[in-house]
Amino acid sequence: MDSWGRSSGRYFIPLQRYIHQDPLKAGPVTKLEDYPFSSYREYFFSGELVDTGQISLTSLSVDRALAFALYCYHAFCWLYLRTVMKL
């Protein structure tokens, strides 16, 4: 539990969703990969700046594709998953 009384595991995924999806919701871009100040591209397009191996979604599912889909269960990400990743 952190100093705010939150369990870090339960808070981590909503925090990541907010960080990655807020530029789209707030309106400065229409595609998340176009926002230059986000690590979004690192996670989705195998960038080299962020060690994405440190981010484990296994608490959602041991199946990586399913875990990723659950993590992104939001209208914008779900559309991305269906159209680009063909999930």
N, C-alpha and C positions, 0 to 999 in steps of 0.2 A: 504494500500500500504506500502511495506517495504522500507528500505533505498536503495534498488537496483532498485526501481521503479516497482516492481512486485506486483501483487495482490497475497496475500498469499494463497488464495483458489485455484487459477489457477496454482500456482507453486507447491503446495503440492503434487499433484498426480504424475506429472512427476518426482519430486524429489524422491518419494517413489519407483517408477519404477526403477529409476537409482540405488538407494541403494540396492534394492533386486535383481536386474538382472545383475548388473555389474560383480560380481564374475563369473558368467556363461559366459558372453561375453568375459571377460578378460582371461579366461581359467584356473584358478586354480582348478576348479571343473567341473564335468560334470552334476551334479545334485545340484540344489540350496540348498536342505536340507543338503548337505554334507559340506557346508561352515560354519566353526565354529564361525565366527565373524559377523554373520548376525542374524537379528530377524525374518528372513523368516519362520523358523519352528514355531515361536510363533504365527504367523498369520494363517498358514495353518494347523497346527497340535495342536492347542489349548494349547499352552505352558502356563507357569505360571509366566514368568518374565516380559512380556510386557502387559500393560493394553490396549488390543486391542479395548476395548469398547470406548476408547477416539478417535479412528479413525473412522470417519463417511464417508461412501461412498454414503450417501443419496443424495448428489448433483448429482450423476450419475443416480441413480434410487432408488425408495423406495423398490423395490424387491431386497432383499439382494443377491441372486444368480446372478441376472442380473447385479447389481452394481459391484459385484466381477469380473464377466466376462468382463465387460467394463474396469475396472481398469487394468486387466491383458491382455488386448487386445494386445498381443505381441506374436510372434511365439512360444517362449519357454513356456510362461504361457498358451497360448491357447492349446498347446499340453497337458500340465498338466491337464487343465480343462476337455478336451475331454477324456483322458485315465484314469485318476485317479478319478476325481469327476463325470464323466459321464454326463457332461452338454452338 
